[in-house]
Amino acid sequence: MLMNIATLNASSAKALDTGNLHDWPGFFLDDCLYKVTTADNHEKGYGAGLIYADSKAMLEDRVLALRQANIYERQRYRHILGLPLIQATPDGAVAVETSFVVVRTMRDGQMMVFAAGVYLDRVRRDIDGAWRYAERIAVCDSQRIDTLLAIPI
C-alpha cells in the first residue's frame, strides 16, 4: 500500500511540475475535496481555502481556466515530497500525511521556496482499483501566501 500511495503522490506532483495540468484532476475521485489553506486557518477549523474545489469537475474547470482564461506569469513548480504516513480508517479509506516543499521557478530563472507544509489526504480505491484522492488538503506552514497562487500546490 505504501508504494501505491507514494506513487499516487509522486504522479500527482509530476503532473503539476511538468505542466501537465490536464492530467492532475484524474488523481481525484469524482466526489472529492481539494483545498489549500494555512496552518493557522486549519487549526482554527476554517472551512474556506485559498483554493477550494468540492468535486473533480471543479478541478477540471480550474485547469481549463488556467489554460484558457487566467493570465499569470509563466512559472514552474518542483515538489519535494516526504514519505507518506499512512493510517487505515474505519470507513475503508486511508488517511495519509505527507510533508511537502514546493520550489517555484519564474520565467526569468528566479527560484524561491514557494510553499512548505503537509498534505492531509483521504485516499480510496476507485471502481477501477486505483488509489485516488477523496480529499486533499494542502496545509501551508506560512501565513504569507504569494498572490501568484494560480497553479494548485
Sequence and secondary structure as in RCSB ss.txt:
>XXXX:A:sequence
MLMNIATLNASSAKALDTGNLHDWPGFFLDDCLYKVTTADNHEKGYGAGLIYADSKAMLEDRVLALRQANIYERQ
RYRHILGLPLIQATPDGAVAVETSFVVVRTMRDGQMMVFAAGVYLDRVRRDIDGAWRYAERIAVCDSQRIDTLLA
IPI
>XXXX:A:secstr
 HHHHHHHHHHHHHHHHTT GGGGGGGEEEEEEEEEEEHHHHHTT    SEEESSHHHHHHHHHHHHHT     E
EEEEEE   EEEE TTS EEEEEEEEEEEEETTS EEEEEEEEEEEEEEE TTS EEEEEEEEEES S   TT  
S  
